[in-house]
Amino acid sequence: SCKVFFAKDPLKIVRAQGQYMFDEKGEKYLDCINNVAHVGHSHPYVIKAATKQMELLNTNSRFLHDNLVQYAQRLTATLPEKLSVCYFVNSGSEANDLALRLARQYHGYQDVITLE
């Protein structure tokens, strides 16, 4: 029931830069399935910001931190007033799970329709 992403043998990816991933033989592949569309692999700004944060604190968002509040304020300032609450999660799966739980709590319905 699980589809494989590879027509033949699985790829052994050893590094990535920008929108490309490279296998162990140096073959270049355009990355169309990871979150590359946002900033690409090995983006210098992201590396610098991540390094700066990890030098200070490396944990997830279960603990309070001023940076979370500041980011939420900056984000919600760009949105309509009705969208004034942020939920920070670690993955798309967690985001989907939270969205379903919030919708069920709000509407009281349990059924879900999905499209393939």
Phi, psi and omega in degrees: 000352177261127178276144178266143181279353189244136178289323181239239180285147177297149177280142173252094182277130183245343176197169179209152178210129181060233181266006185247150172240150184234137178272181184296343179262002180088004179292135183263136179231137174284124183273108181249004185239343177272188182276032185294331183303336182286302184218350182086168177282146173056036179291125186303321180295317181293318179299315180297314180295319180294318179298314179301316180292317182292334174292333181269310185196132179233092179208173177270190188272020179285343180254151177289141176203141182302326181299325178295317180294315180298318179295317179298320179294317178297319181292310183292337177294341180266357187247162174300154184303326180296337179260070187247011180238136178246140171240121179262127180229172187266349184200168175297325178296316178295322179297316178297316179299315180296318179300318178296316180296319179295317179296319179295319179296318184289313185266336183083001179273151178250341184282150180223139174247130177235158177246142177268000000 
